[in-house]
Amino acid sequence: MANKTVKVGLVQLGCSSDVAENMTKTIAGVRDAAAKGAQVVVLQELFRSLYFCDVEDYENFKLAEAIPGPSTDTLGELAKELGVVIVASLFEKRAEGLYHNTTAVLDADGAYLGKYRKMHIPDDPGYYEKFYFTPGDLGYKVFPTRFGKIGVLICWDQWYPEAARITALKGADFLVYPTAIGWHKDQDGLTNEEQYGAWQTIQRSHAVANGIPVVSVNRIGIEGDMKFWGGSFVSNPFGRVLFKASHDEEQVHVEELDFAGSDRYRTHWPFLRDRRIDSYQPITKRYLDEE
């Protein structure tokens, strides 16, 4: 690559029920990140609205839009004006009755580069995403932008090393995870600490296993019974946390990633070299209960 470093902006915000207000606040966050030197700006999951998947309500489908569509048009103009890449998580209406949790990528000239549709869809108390989202069918995606090749995954994808591995093997310079995750507002502190620790650790492990940085951007605030835990962070290619955001405050932060570090770590810890790809066929089975 011509560029060996990239400055990545993380925009961690609270959201309201007012879609226009959320977009206005997000645009201000992108401008703030750009003013701080960001070349790539990553937004949190489903930033245009409250996290509506805490209930199963048909009215919430009205929040969806086409991609490309109004939001990508707005953000594309902003990306072009500021000369930044924007990674934007949106609720996609693909067709009547067919919806996805999707992230679009706008290049620094405003061009729409494409989209990634979330592959792993949770269905848990407070996270009824299977009611809303069809699993992605575009496969794992890497987007070649002005400032590097960005591997995009979304929230629940975070827990699956297979997703990170495949995206890394497609040539990503770094992985980004737009996210919406939190604690029950009445949950005890020890459980909170354990859950956040697991969430951060699994993503740092993706950095280690694949030798590339990881950027994870989460929301904050109480919505219904959920207190979104913020804690957006950046990991270097060996899992060291370079930055961790507040659990409670809105925050716009810019962190410089060093792509040369990936070559150094991959050379000294050659996990990709030593992969036994001839032995991995069993991973395509649901469970190995019949041999």
C-alpha positions as CSV (number, residue, x, y, z in Angstrom):
1,M,0.0,0.0,0.0
2,A,1.0,3.6,-0.6
3,N,-0.5,4.5,2.8
4,K,1.0,2.7,5.8
5,T,-1.2,4.5,8.3
6,V,-4.8,5.6,8.5
7,K,-6.6,7.8,11.1
8,V,-9.9,6.2,12.0
9,G,-12.7,8.2,13.7
10,L,-15.1,6.4,16.1
11,V,-18.5,8.2,16.7
12,Q,-20.1,6.9,19.9
13,L,-23.5,8.5,20.5
14,G,-26.8,8.2,22.2
15,C,-29.9,8.0,20.1
16,S,-33.5,9.3,20.4
17,S,-36.8,8.4,18.7
18,D,-36.3,11.4,16.3
19,V,-34.7,10.1,13.1
20,A,-33.9,13.5,11.8
21,E,-32.3,14.5,15.1
22,N,-30.1,11.4,15.1
23,M,-28.9,12.1,11.6
24,T,-28.1,15.7,12.4
25,K,-26.1,14.6,15.5
26,T,-24.3,11.9,13.5
27,I,-23.3,14.4,10.8
28,A,-22.0,16.6,13.5
29,G,-20.0,13.7,14.9
30,V,-18.5,12.9,11.4
31,R,-17.5,16.6,11.1
32,D,-15.9,16.5,14.5
33,A,-14.0,13.4,13.6
34,A,-12.8,14.9,10.3
35,A,-11.7,18.1,12.1
36,K,-9.6,15.9,14.4
37,G,-7.9,14.4,11.4
38,A,-10.0,11.3,10.7
39,Q,-9.7,9.8,7.2
40,V,-12.2,7.0,7.9
41,V,-15.2,7.5,10.1
42,V,-17.1,4.5,11.6
43,L,-20.6,4.9,12.9
44,Q,-22.5,2.7,15.4
45,E,-25.0,0.1,14.4
46,L,-28.4,1.5,13.3
47,F,-27.5,5.0,14.3
48,R,-30.6,6.6,12.7
49,S,-33.0,5.4,15.4
50,L,-33.4,3.9,18.8
51,Y,-32.5,0.2,18.9
52,F,-35.9,-0.9,17.9
53,C,-35.2,-4.7,18.0
54,D,-35.9,-4.7,21.7
55,V,-39.6,-5.4,20.7
56,E,-41.4,-7.1,17.9
57,D,-43.4,-4.3,16.4
58,Y,-44.5,-4.1,12.7
59,E,-44.5,-0.3,12.9
60,N,-40.7,-0.4,13.1
61,F,-40.4,-1.6,9.6
62,K,-41.2,1.9,8.5
63,L,-37.7,2.9,9.7
64,A,-36.2,1.0,6.8
65,E,-34.9,2.5,3.5
66,A,-33.3,1.5,0.3
67,I,-29.5,1.2,0.0
68,P,-28.3,3.1,-1.8
69,G,-31.0,5.6,-0.9
70,P,-31.6,8.8,1.1
71,S,-29.1,8.2,3.9
72,T,-26.3,7.1,1.6
73,D,-27.0,10.1,-0.6
74,T,-26.7,12.4,2.4
75,L,-23.6,10.7,3.8
76,G,-22.0,10.5,0.3
77,E,-22.2,14.2,-0.1
78,L,-20.7,14.6,3.4
79,A,-17.9,12.2,2.6
80,K,-17.0,14.1,-0.5
81,E,-17.1,17.5,1.2
82,L,-14.8,16.3,4.0
83,G,-12.7,13.9,2.0
84,V,-13.3,11.0,4.4
85,V,-14.6,7.5,4.1
86,I,-17.8,6.8,6.0
87,V,-18.9,3.4,7.3
88,A,-22.6,3.6,7.9
89,S,-24.9,1.0,9.5
90,L,-28.5,1.2,8.2
91,F,-31.8,-0.7,8.2
92,E,-32.3,-1.8,4.6
93,K,-35.6,-2.4,2.8
94,R,-34.6,-4.7,0.0
95,A,-38.1,-5.4,-1.3
96,E,-41.6,-5.6,0.1
97,G,-41.4,-7.7,3.3
98,L,-37.6,-8.3,2.9
99,Y,-35.2,-6.4,5.2
100,H,-31.6,-6.6,6.2
101,N,-29.2,-5.1,8.8
102,T,-26.8,-3.5,6.4
103,T,-23.7,-1.4,6.4
104,A,-22.9,0.9,3.5
105,V,-19.4,2.3,2.7
106,L,-19.0,5.7,1.1
107,D,-15.5,6.5,-0.3
108,A,-13.7,9.8,0.3
109,D,-14.9,11.1,-3.1
110,G,-18.5,10.4,-2.1
111,A,-18.9,7.3,-4.2
112,Y,-21.1,4.5,-2.9
113,L,-18.8,1.5,-2.8
114,G,-21.3,-1.1,-1.8
115,K,-22.8,-2.8,1.2
116,Y,-22.4,-5.7,3.6
117,R,-25.5,-7.5,5.0
118,K,-25.2,-8.8,8.5
119,M,-24.7,-12.6,8.4
120,H,-25.3,-13.7,12.0
121,I,-28.7,-12.6,13.3
122,P,-29.4,-12.9,17.1
123,D,-32.7,-13.7,18.7
124,D,-32.6,-13.1,22.5
125,P,-34.6,-11.1,25.1
126,G,-34.1,-7.5,24.1
127,Y,-32.5,-8.4,20.8
128,Y,-35.3,-9.8,18.6
129,E,-33.4,-9.3,15.3
130,K,-34.7,-12.4,13.6
131,F,-38.2,-10.7,13.5
132,Y,-36.7,-7.9,11.4
133,F,-33.7,-9.0,9.5
134,T,-33.1,-11.6,6.8
135,P,-29.5,-13.1,7.1
136,G,-27.1,-11.6,4.7
137,D,-26.5,-13.2,1.3
138,L,-23.7,-11.1,-0.1
139,G,-21.0,-13.1,1.7
140,Y,-18.1,-11.4,3.6
141,K,-17.0,-8.2,2.2
142,V,-13.8,-6.0,2.0
143,F,-14.1,-2.5,0.5
144,P,-11.1,-0.9,-1.2
145,T,-11.2,2.7,-0.2
146,R,-8.9,5.7,-0.7
147,F,-7.4,5.0,2.8
148,G,-7.2,1.2,2.8
149,K,-9.1,-2.0,2.5
150,I,-11.9,-2.1,5.1
151,G,-13.4,-5.4,6.3
152,V,-16.9,-4.7,7.5
153,L,-18.8,-7.0,10.0
154,I,-21.7,-6.1,12.2
155,C,-22.4,-6.6,15.9
156,W,-23.4,-10.3,16.4
157,D,-20.8,-11.2,13.8
158,Q,-18.3,-10.2,16.5
159,W,-18.7,-13.6,18.3
160,Y,-17.7,-15.7,15.2
161,P,-14.0,-16.2,14.5
162,E,-15.0,-17.7,11.1
163,A,-16.4,-14.4,9.9
164,A,-13.3,-12.4,11.0
165,R,-11.0,-15.0,9.4
166,I,-12.7,-15.0,6.0
167,T,-12.9,-11.3,5.9
168,A,-9.2,-11.0,6.8
169,L,-8.3,-13.6,4.2
170,K,-10.0,-11.4,1.6
171,G,-7.3,-8.8,2.2
172,A,-8.7,-6.5,4.8
173,D,-6.2,-4.0,6.3
174,F,-8.5,-3.7,9.4
175,L,-11.8,-4.9,10.6
176,V,-14.7,-2.6,11.7
177,Y,-17.7,-3.6,13.8
178,P,-20.7,-1.2,14.1
179,T,-22.4,-2.4,17.2
180,A,-25.5,-2.0,19.5
181,I,-25.1,-4.0,22.7
182,G,-25.6,-3.3,26.3
183,W,-26.6,-4.5,29.8
184,H,-30.0,-4.8,31.4
185,K,-30.3,-1.5,33.3
186,D,-30.8,-3.4,36.6
187,Q,-28.1,-6.0,36.1
188,D,-25.3,-6.4,38.8
189,G,-21.9,-4.9,38.3
190,L,-20.0,-8.2,38.2
191,T,-22.2,-9.6,35.4
192,N,-21.8,-6.3,33.5
193,E,-18.0,-6.5,33.8
194,E,-17.9,-10.1,32.6
195,Q,-20.1,-9.5,29.6
196,Y,-18.2,-6.4,28.4
197,G,-14.9,-8.3,29.0
198,A,-16.1,-11.2,26.9
199,W,-17.3,-8.8,24.1
200,Q,-14.0,-7.0,24.0
201,T,-11.8,-10.1,24.4
202,I,-13.4,-12.0,21.5
203,Q,-12.8,-9.0,19.1
204,R,-9.2,-8.6,20.3
205,S,-8.7,-12.3,19.6
206,H,-9.8,-11.6,16.0
207,A,-7.0,-9.0,15.8
208,V,-4.5,-11.5,17.2
209,A,-5.5,-14.5,15.1
210,N,-5.5,-12.4,11.8
211,G,-2.8,-9.9,12.5
212,I,-4.8,-6.8,11.7
213,P,-6.4,-4.0,13.8
214,V,-10.0,-4.1,15.0
215,V,-12.3,-1.0,15.4
216,S,-15.5,-1.5,17.3
217,V,-18.1,1.3,17.7
218,N,-21.0,1.0,20.1
219,R,-23.8,3.3,21.3
220,I,-24.5,4.6,24.8
221,G,-27.7,5.5,26.7
222,I,-30.7,3.8,28.3
223,E,-33.3,2.6,25.8
224,G,-36.2,0.7,27.4
225,D,-34.7,-1.9,29.8
226,M,-31.3,-1.7,28.1
227,K,-28.3,0.4,29.1
228,F,-26.0,0.4,26.1
229,W,-22.5,0.1,27.4
230,G,-20.5,2.2,25.0
231,G,-16.9,1.2,25.5
232,S,-16.0,1.5,21.8
233,F,-12.4,0.6,21.3
234,V,-9.5,0.1,19.0
235,S,-7.1,-2.9,19.1
236,N,-3.7,-3.2,17.5
237,P,-2.9,-6.3,15.4
238,F,-1.8,-8.2,18.6
239,G,-4.8,-7.4,20.7
240,R,-3.5,-4.4,22.6
241,V,-6.2,-1.9,23.4
242,L,-5.1,1.4,21.9
243,F,-8.2,3.3,22.9
244,K,-11.3,2.6,25.0
245,A,-14.3,5.0,25.1
246,S,-16.5,5.8,28.1
247,H,-19.3,3.5,29.1
248,D,-21.6,6.5,29.7
249,E,-20.6,9.5,27.6
250,E,-20.9,10.4,23.9
251,Q,-17.5,10.5,22.4
252,V,-15.8,11.2,19.1
253,H,-12.2,9.9,19.0
254,V,-9.6,9.5,16.3
255,E,-7.0,6.8,16.4
256,E,-4.1,6.2,14.0
257,L,-3.6,2.6,12.8
258,D,-0.3,1.4,11.5
259,F,-0.6,-1.1,8.7
260,A,3.1,-1.8,8.8
261,G,2.5,-3.3,12.2
262,S,0.4,-6.0,10.6
263,D,3.3,-7.2,8.5
264,R,5.6,-7.2,11.6
265,Y,3.2,-9.2,13.7
266,R,2.3,-11.6,11.0
267,T,6.0,-12.2,10.3
268,H,6.9,-12.9,13.9
269,W,3.7,-14.8,14.7
270,P,3.0,-16.5,11.4
271,F,-0.5,-17.9,12.2
272,L,-1.6,-17.6,8.6
273,R,1.5,-19.5,7.4
274,D,0.8,-22.4,9.7
275,R,-2.9,-22.9,9.1
276,R,-3.7,-26.5,8.3
277,I,-6.4,-25.8,5.7
278,D,-6.4,-29.5,4.8
279,S,-7.9,-30.3,8.2
280,Y,-10.7,-27.8,8.5
281,Q,-13.5,-29.4,6.6
282,P,-15.4,-30.4,9.8
283,I,-16.0,-26.7,10.6
284,T,-18.7,-26.7,7.9
285,K,-20.9,-29.0,10.0
286,R,-23.3,-27.8,12.6
287,Y,-22.0,-30.2,15.3
288,L,-19.7,-33.2,15.1
289,D,-22.0,-35.7,16.7
290,E,-21.7,-38.3,13.9
291,E,-18.3,-39.6,12.9
